[in-house]
Amino acid sequence: MSRPQDELAEEGEEVFRNLTEVKKSQIVMPCHANHRQELSVGQLLKWMDSTACLSAERHAGCPCVTASVDDIHFEHTIGVGQVVNIKAKVNRAFNTSMEVGIVVNCEDLFSDSHWRVCQAFATFVTQRTTGGKVQLRPLVPCTQAEQVEHSLAAERRRMRLVHADIMKDLLTNRSAQDLRLGPRTQVESVELVLPPHANHQVNTFGGQIMAWMENVATIAASRLCNAHPTLRSIDMFHFRGPSQVGDRLVLKAIVNNAFKNSMEVGVCAEAYQGEEPLRHINSAFMIFEVCDRDGKPCTLPKIQPEPLEGRRRYQEAIARKKIRLDRKYIISCKQTEVPLSVPWDLSNQVYLSYNNVSALKMLATRNNWVLNSEKNKVSLYTLEQKQVLSFKIEFEADVPAERAFMVLSDLGKRVEWDPNYERCELIRKVDDDDFLYRVVTPSISNQGGMVQDFILLASRRPPCDSGDPYVIALRSVTLPTHPPTEGYNRGEVLCAGFSIMEVSNTISYFNQASPEVLPYISTDIAGLSSSFYSTFCTCSTFLQDNRDNPNPKDQPPSSTLNK
């Protein structure tokens, strides 16, 4: 395999070393390995956590502790004698917490081959030795790749908070007691936290807790399949509270459900000292597979859930599997691999919204846009990448950025300035920042004169910090309540939307042109027309006319279906 490259790195970009970057290289010894002579995932988690903690503390200048870890998907295993290369750096600092990106690669010293093992995002919080939290200084991104991660970190933070609400009913403090059922796969183990297990603040390493949890989860999975399972992924989880030296850590695990080729193991960690009640430290869901000699997943035996709580865990595991697939399918794959119209429902809304906003932010941070034409400070840029044409229209408006954001985020009003929007129907207000619309556009010649319609998810985001833009992102989704109808050609929007800068009052409109969108702008790109100029001049005038109107945030989004 070839040496892995950062997907966002542009050719010719100057090599820059982030001041928060920490690297760790470790040869895998037999003491680090499992029965298959492969690196134990628990050991890898400890190395990842300690490396990320050093990066967080380098930026904070004070002790830090692990607050949460996003989903981790392990793409490959690592054998004895191979080298683990871990790189961690702070992507963004918020008030008292920061996101640390972790990349793990494997190196074979004999063949000089390198490959990606996994990528993770961990959240760390500062902690004074005297108590309280430290106000973090902002992190200034210096390269294009850092700018992208810095921008996406805010959206990932939002997704973590929403994800916690989604899983609230599935992951509660009751889950620790629930694990007492299911005698066959039930595992319980007690660990005494000693000084080698703790950091310089006498708190148990988050990586050490994860390693102990992985150990009991592996035993539970082995009891079901009577074989040695392989850990494939760990769901996002949060540390509920700290653990210190002297704690007795009670670890419990049980198989919740077995699917065709994978099983979900629920595992929790609780701590106590002396006669005090148990404190819930952490809960997680781990996904295991059993592979044959060729590395292919084996079919697993079905389980019969225990009554009551066992049945509840069984059903919840099915619900979590769908959420897990949505997250991996929508978030983990590259933007070019995401299908155009992903089916929308409430269970995957948060992940589609994340993908919607992150795709626009990534498109906006590209630095190789080419100026195609310009007229009276309205500029048209193009970008060709991997046989995909994108365009950007940039102009200025003497309107406060927040006001422009609120006006432009109401697609129902777009028919008043954009001739390519004939009608716009608000299908559903998902929440205060996400909406579903049906948009009807004029007929075009290459579609046989048929009018087109689009089902769009609109996601709007105000700035997270000063210097961030206001973002309005658009992408196509499918809804069972709104199938393609006769007389309309159903179009697709890959990625589109507005980015509004507060400092310069610059408004940029982006569109990753699909075959249904390209005819509306092709003559402008070819220099045969300047309709984009008149459209966005009308937009600027529309913003001026509405700069003093009541805030649309206080009103429901408008619909023009009956106009």
N, C-alpha and C positions, 0 to 999 in steps of 0.2 A: 504494500500500500504506500501511497505517496505521503509526503509530509503535509499535515493539515494546514490549511490557510484560513485566515479570518474571512468570512463571507463578505463582510462589509468593507474590507480594505480595498482601496482603489489603487490601480496601477500607478506607480510613480509617487505614491504618498510617502512623505518623509517618515522614517522610522522614529517613533517617539516613545520614550519610556515613561509610563505613568508613575508619579511619585508614590502612589499607594500600592503599586504592583508588588506582589510577593510571589516568589517561585519556590517550589519544593520538588526535589528529585530524590527518588528512593528506589533502590533495587529490592525487588520482592524476594525475600528469603523464605526458607521452609517454615520458619516460625510465624510468618504472616499468612500462610496458605491454609486452605481447607484440604479435605480428603482427596480432591481432584487435582491437587497441586496448582490451584488457582488462588489468586489473592482474595482473602475474605472481604466481603463487602463491608462488614463491620469495621475492619481495619482501615479500609479506604475511606469510610465516612469519618473516622477519627482524623486522618491526615487532611481531608478536605476541610473539616471544621477548624482545625488548628491553623491551617494556612489562611483561611478566610478571616479568622479572628485577628491574626497578625496584621493583615491588610487594613481591617477596620480600625485597629488601635493605632496604626501608623497615621491614619487621617485624623482620628479623634484626639490623639495625644493623651489618652487615658484608657483605663480598662474597659473592655466591652464584653457583652455576653450575647449568645445566640438567642434570637427571639422566634424565628421561624425559618423554614426551608421550603422552597417551592418543590413541585414535582421533580423527581429525578428518574430519568429513563437510562438504564445501563445498556449501551449498544453492544459492547464487547466485554469479554473477560480478560484477565491479565494473569499470565503464568509466572511460575517461579523462575527467577533469572532475568525477567524483563524489567524495564525501568518505568516507574510511574512518574510522570511530569505533571505537576499541579500548578496552575497559575490562577491567582486571585487578585482582584482589584476592585476598588469602590467605584460603582457606576454613578451613584448619586447620594448626596447627603440631604436629609430632611431636617427637621428641627432637632430631634434627639435620637433619630434612627437613621440607618443608612443601608442601602442595598449593595451587597458584594456579589459580583459575578465570579463564578468558579468554572474553570475549564480543566478537564482531566484528559490527558493523552497518554498513550502507551508507546514505548520505544523498544524495539528489538535490537540489541547491540550487535548481533551477528549478521543480520540482513540489512541493517540500517533503515528499517521501515518504521513508520509512525502511523498511528491511527487514533481517532477520537473514541474515548470511552464514555464520557458523559459530560453534561453541562448542568450547572445548578445556579440558582439565585438564592442567597441567604440574607436575612435581615438581622442586623445587629443593633443593639441599643447600648448607649453609654451608661456607665455606672461609676459613680464616685465611691471612693473607699469610705467616705463619711456619710454616704447615702445621697439620694437625689440623682438627677440626670444632668448631663452636660449639654449646653446649647452648641450644636455643631456649626462650624463654618461651612459656607457653600463650597461645592466642588466645581471647578471651572473646566469643562471639557476642552481638549486642545486639538483633537483630530476628528475627522468625519465619523469614524467608528465610535468614538467616545460620545460625540454629539447625539448619535442615534440611540446608544444605550442610555445616555442621560435623559433623553426625551421619553424613551419607552419605560424607564424606571418608574415614572410618575403613574403611567397607566397600569403597570404591573402592581404597583402599590394599591391602586384603586381596586384592581381585580382581587387582590388578596382579601381586602376588607369585605367585598361582596361575596367572595367564595366562603368566607367564614359564616356569613348569614345563610348561604345555601345549605351548608353542611350542619347548621346548628341543630336541626332535628335529628340528624343522623349521628352526630358525634357530640355527646353530652357527658356530663360527669357520671351519669348512670352507667356508661359503657364499661367502667372498671368493674362494677359489681356484675354486669351482664356476663362477663367472661367466665364466670364460675360454672356455666353449663357446658355440656358437650364433653363428656369424660374422655373420649378417645383421643381427640386432638388438643385437649386442654393442657397447657404448660404453665407452670408457676415456678418462679425462681427468685431467690433473694440475694442481693449483692450488698456488701458492706462498702461504702464509699471511703476509700483511703486516700492519703495525700497524693500518691501517683495518679489518681483518677481526677484530680482537681487542677484548676488553673491557679494563677498567682493571686486570685481573690478568694481562694478556698471554696469556690463554687465548682460543682461537678461539670466537667467538660460536656458540652452538648453532644459532641461526637462520641464520647464514651457512653452516654445514655443511649444514643442511636445504635451503637455497636451491641450493647446488651439487649436492646429490643430486637435487633436483627437476629441475635442468637436464639432467643426463645421462639421467634416467629419461624425460623428455619426448622426447629425441632417440631413445632406443630405441623408444618407443611409435610415434613418427612413422615410423621405418623399416619397421615392420610394416604400417601401414595406408596409407602414402604420403599422409598428410594431417596436419592439425594437431590433435592430441588435446587433450582437456580433463581436467585432474586432478580427480577426484571425491572421493577419500578417501585417507587415509594411515593405515595400521595403527599400533597402539600400538608404540612402540619405546623402547629404552633406550640411552643413551650408555655405551659400554663403558669409555671412558677419555678423558682430556683431550687436546687438541691446542694447541700454542703457536705463537707467531710464529716463523717460520723453518722450520716443518714443510712438507714436501711432502705434500699431501693427494691420494691416488690414489682416484679415484671410478670405480666400475664399475657398469654397469647392463645388464640383459638382460630380454627378455620371457619370462616363465616359462610363461604359458598365455594363450590368447585364448578367451573365452567368446562368447556370441552378440552381446552389446552392450558388453562390457567386456573389458579385458585387465589382467593383473597383471604389473607390472614389479618385479623384484628389484633392489635397488641397495645398494651398500655403500661405506663410506669407510674408508680405511686411511691411516696417516701414517708418515713416516720422516724422519730427518735423517741426512745423510752415508751411512755404510755400515751403519747399524743396520738390523735386520730390521723388516718392516712391523708396525705396531701397529694392531689392529682398533679403530676408533673407533665405528662405528655401522653398522647394517644396517636396512633398512626395505623394506616392500612398499607400492607405490603403485598405485592403481586408476585407469585412464584410460578415457574414452569418446571417440568421435568423433561429433559432432552435425551434422545437416544444417542447411540455412538456417532451418528452422522450429524448431531447437533439439531435435529428436528424435534419440535415439541411432541410429546406423547399424549395420548388421550388419557384423561384422568378419571378416576372412579367418581360416580355421583354420590352425594351425601344425602342422608335423610336428616333434616333439621329437627332438633329437639322441640318439643311443644313450647308455646308462648314465646319466651325471649329468643330461643333458638330460631323459631320461625321468623321473628321480627328481624334478627340479624341477617337471615337468609334473604329476605325480601329487600332489605336495605342494601345488601351487597349488589343485587341486581341493579338497583337505582344508581349506586355509585359507579358501576361499570359503564353505564351510559354516559354519566358525567365525565368519567375518565376518558372514554373514547372521544367525546366531544372536545375535551381539552387537548388531547394529543393530536387529534385530526385537524383541529382548527388553528391551534396555537403553535405546536411544535414544528409543523411542516413549513417549508419555505413558501414565500408568498406566491411564487409561480406554480406551486403544487396545489394550492387551495382551489377547489372547484369554484366555478363562478357563483352559482346560487346554492348555497348551503341551506338545507331546511331549517327554518327558525322555529324555536319553541322556548318556553320560559326556562327550561333546564340548561340550554346552551346560550342563552341571551348574553350573559356576562362575558363568555369567551368570544362570541361573534363580535360583540362591541369592542373588546380588546383588539381583535384582529383588524377590525374596521379602522380604529384610530391608529394603531401601530403601523399599518400599511401606509396610511397617508403621511405619518411622520417620517417614515423611512424614505418615502418618495420625495418629500420636501427637503430632506437633508442631503440629497445627492448634489454633488458639486460640479457635475459635468454637463449642465444644461447649456444649450446652444441658442443664442439669440437668433430668432428667425425673422422677425420684423418688429418695427416700433413706430408708433404714431401718437404724437402728443402725449407722451409719458404712459401710454398703454403698450406693454411689451408682450410679445408672444415668443415663448421659448419651447424648444423640443428636446427630447431625450430618447435615444434609441438604445435599448439594452436587451440582449438576448431575444432579438426579433420582436420586441414589444415596443411600440411607440407611445410615448407619453408627452403631454404638452402642459405648459404652465402659462397662465396669463396674469400679469402683474400690473397693478395700478395703485394709485394713491387716492384716498378719500378724506376730505376735511371733516371727519366725523370721529368722535371718540371710539376707540377700538371696542370697548364693551358694548356700546350702542350698535355698532356695525355687526358685532357677533350676534346680538339678540335678534336683529332684523333678518340677517342672512340665514340664521338657523331655522327660521320658519319657512319651510319650503312652499307652503301655501301662498306666500306672498311673491314667490319667484316668478309666477306667471305675469306679474305686473312689470317686470323689466327684462325677462328672458324670453325671446320669441320661440325658443326651442321647448318651452314648457307650455303646453296648451291647457292642460288640466292637472290638478294635484289633489288627491284625496287622502286625508289623514285616516289611516286604517286603525291605528292603535297608538296610544301614548303608553309606552312601556314603563317609563319613569320620567323624572324631571329632565333627563339628558338624552334619552333614547326614544326614537319614534319610528313607526312603520308607515310608509307612504306608498300610494300607487300614483305614478306619474305617466301622463299621456303626452307624447311628442308628435310633431307633424310627420306626415308621410315622407318617405325618401324613395328615390327612383330604384335603388338596388334591392328594395324589398317589395317590388311590384306595386308600388303606390299605396301600400297599407300603412296605416298609422301604427306607431309603436307604443307599447306601454312597459313600464319597469316597476318592479316591487323593490323598494329601497329601504334599507335600514339607515337612518340618520342618527349619528352619535355626535353630540357636541360636548366640548371640554373647555372650561375656562383655564387660565394659566394656573399651574401649581406653584410657581415661584415667579418673582420678577424676572423678566427676560424671556419667559416662555410665551409662545403665541397662543391666541385663541384658536381652537380647532373645531371644524365642522366636517365630519367624515361621512362619506356615502358609499354603500356597496349593495349589490343585489343579494336578495335572499328569496326563498320560496315559501309560500304559505298555502296550506291545503285549502284554506277558505278562499283563496284567490288564484285558481289555476289559469293557464292561458285561455283566452276566450276567442271565439270566432270573430274575425274581422280585425284582430290586432296581432301584430308581430311582437312576441315577447322578447324584449331586449335585455341585455346584461350589462351591468356596470362593474368593472373589476375593482377600481379604486378611484375615488374622486372626492373633491371637497375643497374647503377654504382654510387658509392659514392667515391669521390676522395679527400683525405685530403692533404692540401698543406704543412703542417708542416712536416709530417712523410713520405710523398710520398707513403702512403698506399692506395691501390685501393681495393675496396670491390665490388663484384658483388652479387646482391640479386635476388632471384626468388621465388615467392609464387607459388609452383608447382601445375599446373592444371593437369588433367589426360593426356592431350596431351604432356605436358612438362616432367612429371615424368619419363617416360621410358628412357630419355636421361641421367638421372643422377642416376637412381635407383641402378645400379650396383656399382657405386662409394659410395653411401650411405651405401650399404650392405657390403662394403669392398672387393668386388669381382673384382674391377677394380680401376685404378687410371688415367682414361682418363682425368679427370678434371685437373690433374697436368700437363700433356703434353699440354692441350689446353691453359692453362693460362701461361705456360712457353713460348709457341709460342706467346701469346699476349704480354708478357713482351719484347720478342725479337723484335716483330713488332713495339712496341713503341720506342724501342731503335733505330731501323732503320729509324724511321720517326721523330725523335726528332728535326732534323735540316731542315726538308723539309718546303716549303712554308706553311704558316698558312692556314689550310683548311677553316677558316672563310672567307678568301678572295676568295674562290672558291665555286661553287655550289656543294651540296652534290652529291656524285657519285652514279651511279646505275650500277648494275651488271646483269641486266636482260638478256643481250645478250652475256654474257661471256660464 
